[in-house]
Amino acid sequence: VDTQPGRRCGAFHSRKLGRPVQFESGLEERFLRVLEDSPSVLSYQEQPFAIEYGPSGTTRYFPDVLVLLEDGRAFVAEVKADWEMPLQATLR
């Protein structure tokens, strides 16, 4: 968990996972609590793995959450406020 100054970091106890779940922002905490309360979510893992990139894999990025659904599907979620998202024009 990243502990940058000014970020609201913390943890809460997950009944679904039977352990503390860590978060790095208030928005991330709210998202994790939605997963906690959703009957379609079997389990989830915060910062589940590293993605290495850059020259010789020198930079590592950790996605926010891996979610496993009851039906066997899984997805990775990156939790960001809309103002943190890149502008569409920068993606062209």
C-alpha positions, -999 to +999 in steps of 0.1 A: +000+000+000+013+034-010+015+059+019+019+092+000+013+123+021-023+136+018-037+102+008-063+085+029-049+050+035-062+025+058-077-010+062-110-027+072-118-063+082-133-082+053-159-108+063-158-122+028-120-127+028-115-132+066-086-108+068-079-070+068-082-053+034-060-023+027-069+007+006-050+038-007-079+063-010-114+070+001-127+061-033-108+028-033-122+020+001-158+026-011-152+004-042-138-024-020-168-022+004-191-025-027-172-057-036-175-068+000-213-064+000-219-078-036-234-113-037-219-118-072-184-113-060-167-145-047-134-129-037-111-100-045-074-091-039-060-057-036-028-050-055-028-086-068+003-086-090+031-065-105+032-054-142+068-048-152+075-023-180+101+001-193+136-007-202+144-043-190+112-042-168+127-016-145+094+000-136+067-019-117+029-011-116+004-027-093-033-027-104-057-018-076-079-049-075-085-083-090-121-094-087-134-130-090-171-134-097-194-162-087-198-173-123-161-178-127-153-146-146-125-123-133-115-087-140-089-062-129-101-028-117-082+004-115-100+028-091-096+065-101-116+096-098-127+111-132-103+140-129-074+115-126-083+098-159-064+109-190-082+132-214-096+114-245-074+137-267-042+123-251-052+088-261-051+095-298 
